[in-house]
Amino acid sequence: MALDVAVQMDHVSSITIKGDSTFAICLEAQRRGHRLFHYTPDRLSLRDGKVTVRGETMELREEQGNHFTLGPSEKRDLGESDVVLLRQDPPFDMAYITSTHILERVQPKTLVVNDPAAVRDAPEKIFVTEFPDLMPETLITKDAAEVAEFRREFGEIVMKPLYGNGGAGVFHITREDRNITSFMETFALLFREPFIVQRYLKDVRQGDKRIILVDGEIAGAINRVPAETDARSNMHVGGVATATELTEREREICARIGPALKKRKLLFVGIDVIGGFLTEINVTSPTGIREVARFGGNDIAAMIWDAIEARL
């Protein structure tokens, strides 16, 4: 049965299709005969309990720079869609949170993936703290004295914004680094929220593993190796994807968190594991689908649609 699928995303003109998971999911929907409707979150409206949006029908092609065709702008009742894909990238700010509140109004008639309330209640770097025994030592604070004490205890640390993404604003600070006070002052100026500090994991030089789970089950994985001159492994900032196999410890981590993901209706999730330690649970707009496929892994976009269609 053909479905009406609305896609809340960053504008399709801005994406790089080679590594974009949203593009892969939408391309699979199109292959199955589903109808795509494209819109950006700033075009949502809520009036008298009814959610409307201005957007365009969308057709996709595997041609970077010529990868989409949009129809004329039109206003639609979002509640008339069968599925809404919640896929815009962070920052996970009040605009993002507001969109999750609005999307709740189209449920349960319309299936929203991932569930907007669950996305709102499970920010990547906080949700993971429900599993402290799987994580490296982690501090969430704005207290400079707490950060200084944490560095004295562990020597090398990583500081990053609590609601950042794509490796932006991530700093590796050594025991001898004299810039830590300046870093904290800068973070305090840029962010009202606390920031996150973790023990530095030297195994990151061998890679930061992205493991993708669909409906709480392992779907595939890639390893992301940082550039020689960078502490970050994110592909947005030069990390290189390589093929990988899962260790027994990594399978244990997935088995532990899988039931929590299913309970929260988080259908598509990407977790980050370094040296056997869980560092993030990504629920907003996980990536890695196309890289897994490129190394001969599962067709995760098809797995996602199998799971969505099973719910309808």
ChimeraX attribute file (.defattr): number of C-alpha atoms within 10 A of each C-alpha:
attribute: neighborCount
match mode: 1-to-1
recipient: residues
	/A:1	7
	/A:2	11
	/A:3	17
	/A:4	19
	/A:5	25
	/A:6	28
	/A:7	26
	/A:8	24
	/A:9	19
	/A:10	18
	/A:11	12
	/A:12	20
	/A:13	14
	/A:14	8
	/A:15	17
	/A:16	13
	/A:17	19
	/A:18	14
	/A:19	18
	/A:20	16
	/A:21	22
	/A:22	26
	/A:23	24
	/A:24	21
	/A:25	21
	/A:26	24
	/A:27	20
	/A:28	20
	/A:29	21
	/A:30	19
	/A:31	12
	/A:32	14
	/A:33	13
	/A:34	17
	/A:35	18
	/A:36	24
	/A:37	24
	/A:38	23
	/A:39	23
	/A:40	17
	/A:41	22
	/A:42	13
	/A:43	12
	/A:44	19
	/A:45	17
	/A:46	12
	/A:47	7
	/A:48	5
	/A:49	10
	/A:50	13
	/A:51	19
	/A:52	19
	/A:53	22
	/A:54	19
	/A:55	23
	/A:56	19
	/A:57	18
	/A:58	20
	/A:59	17
	/A:60	19
	/A:61	14
	/A:62	13
	/A:63	10
	/A:64	12
	/A:65	12
	/A:66	10
	/A:67	16
	/A:68	15
	/A:69	14
	/A:70	16
	/A:71	12
	/A:72	9
	/A:73	12
	/A:74	11
	/A:75	12
	/A:76	17
	/A:77	13
	/A:78	24
	/A:79	21
	/A:80	15
	/A:81	20
	/A:82	18
	/A:83	24
	/A:84	24
	/A:85	21
	/A:86	24
	/A:87	20
	/A:88	19
	/A:89	15
	/A:90	15
	/A:91	14
	/A:92	18
	/A:93	10
	/A:94	9
	/A:95	12
	/A:96	18
	/A:97	15
	/A:98	13
	/A:99	18
	/A:100	20
	/A:101	13
	/A:102	18
	/A:103	23
	/A:104	16
	/A:105	17
	/A:106	23
	/A:107	15
	/A:108	9
	/A:109	13
	/A:110	20
	/A:111	22
	/A:112	26
	/A:113	22
	/A:114	21
	/A:115	23
	/A:116	26
	/A:117	17
	/A:118	18
	/A:119	24
	/A:120	18
	/A:121	12
	/A:122	19
	/A:123	18
	/A:124	23
	/A:125	20
	/A:126	15
	/A:127	15
	/A:128	19
	/A:129	18
	/A:130	11
	/A:131	12
	/A:132	13
	/A:133	10
	/A:134	20
	/A:135	20
	/A:136	17
	/A:137	16
	/A:138	18
	/A:139	17
	/A:140	20
	/A:141	15
	/A:142	19
	/A:143	12
	/A:144	14
	/A:145	10
	/A:146	14
	/A:147	23
	/A:148	13
	/A:149	11
	/A:150	19
	/A:151	21
	/A:152	12
	/A:153	12
	/A:154	14
	/A:155	16
	/A:156	19
	/A:157	22
	/A:158	18
	/A:159	23
	/A:160	21
	/A:161	21
	/A:162	21
	/A:163	18
	/A:164	17
	/A:165	19
	/A:166	15
	/A:167	17
	/A:168	13
	/A:169	14
	/A:170	17
	/A:171	18
	/A:172	18
	/A:173	20
	/A:174	16
	/A:175	13
	/A:176	9
	/A:177	11
	/A:178	10
	/A:179	11
	/A:180	20
	/A:181	13
	/A:182	10
	/A:183	15
	/A:184	17
	/A:185	13
	/A:186	11
	/A:187	19
	/A:188	16
	/A:189	9
	/A:190	10
	/A:191	13
	/A:192	9
	/A:193	14
	/A:194	17
	/A:195	22
	/A:196	20
	/A:197	25
	/A:198	22
	/A:199	21
	/A:200	21
	/A:201	16
	/A:202	12
	/A:203	12
	/A:204	18
	/A:205	18
	/A:206	14
	/A:207	24
	/A:208	28
	/A:209	28
	/A:210	27
	/A:211	26
	/A:212	27
	/A:213	24
	/A:214	23
	/A:215	22
	/A:216	23
	/A:217	19
	/A:218	17
	/A:219	22
	/A:220	24
	/A:221	27
	/A:222	26
	/A:223	26
	/A:224	27
	/A:225	23
	/A:226	22
	/A:227	16
	/A:228	10
	/A:229	7
	/A:230	15
	/A:231	21
	/A:232	26
	/A:233	24
	/A:234	22
	/A:235	18
	/A:236	13
	/A:237	15
	/A:238	16
	/A:239	21
	/A:240	16
	/A:241	23
	/A:242	16
	/A:243	15
	/A:244	18
	/A:245	11
	/A:246	15
	/A:247	10
	/A:248	9
	/A:249	14
	/A:250	21
	/A:251	14
	/A:252	14
	/A:253	19
	/A:254	19
	/A:255	14
	/A:256	14
	/A:257	19
	/A:258	19
	/A:259	14
	/A:260	13
	/A:261	23
	/A:262	15
	/A:263	12
	/A:264	17
	/A:265	19
	/A:266	24
	/A:267	21
	/A:268	28
	/A:269	25
	/A:270	26
	/A:271	24
	/A:272	20
	/A:273	23
	/A:274	23
	/A:275	17
	/A:276	21
	/A:277	20
	/A:278	23
	/A:279	22
	/A:280	20
	/A:281	25
	/A:282	23
	/A:283	26
	/A:284	28
	/A:285	20
	/A:286	19
	/A:287	22
	/A:288	23
	/A:289	27
	/A:290	22
	/A:291	21
	/A:292	26
	/A:293	16
	/A:294	17
	/A:295	14
	/A:296	10
	/A:297	17
	/A:298	16
	/A:299	18
	/A:300	24
	/A:301	24
	/A:302	17
	/A:303	18
	/A:304	21
	/A:305	17
	/A:306	12
	/A:307	15
	/A:308	16
	/A:309	12
	/A:310	8
	/A:311	8
	/A:312	11
